[in-house]
Amino acid sequence: MNLIRAKSIEKGWDLKLGELARIWKGGCIIRAVFLDRIKKAYDRNPDLANLLVDPEFAKEIVDRQSAWRRVVCLAINSGISTPGMSSSLAYFDSYRRDRLPANLVQAQRDYFGAHTYERIDVPGSFHTEWFKIAKQSKI
């Protein structure tokens, strides 16, 4: 829904996401009751940025996240691919954070191509001689 919302804003389509859920109910493999809940969330707030911030959806996700994490961990430890569940869990974790671990990507880019990185404690761009530090540390 969030991807559809983003494209609707970008293209000026003014899609009504609650109405889409209602229409899909007629021929979709998604359980109709769940589509009703999505429609109700958009009826409560037509400008809802994401279903994760709807109070009812948010409470349910938070209440059930422990089980969700256990299932994903069990699947990973058993060598079972669960791309939908694991990527949606990663999306949930990313969506609720003020800051993401992009600094690791910046450090890798700096290591391999001296692309510099920014710090959160000091303004400006920085470059580190990662290989020299690793050699000195015997890592």
Secondary structure, DSSP 8 states (H G I E B T S, - for coil): -HHHHHHHHHHT----HHHHHHHHTTT-SS-HHHHHHHHHHHHH-TT-S-GGGSHHHHHHHHHHHHHHHHHHHHHHHTT---HHHHHHHHHHHHHT-SS-THHHHHHHHHHHH---EE-SSS-SEE---HHHHHHHHT-
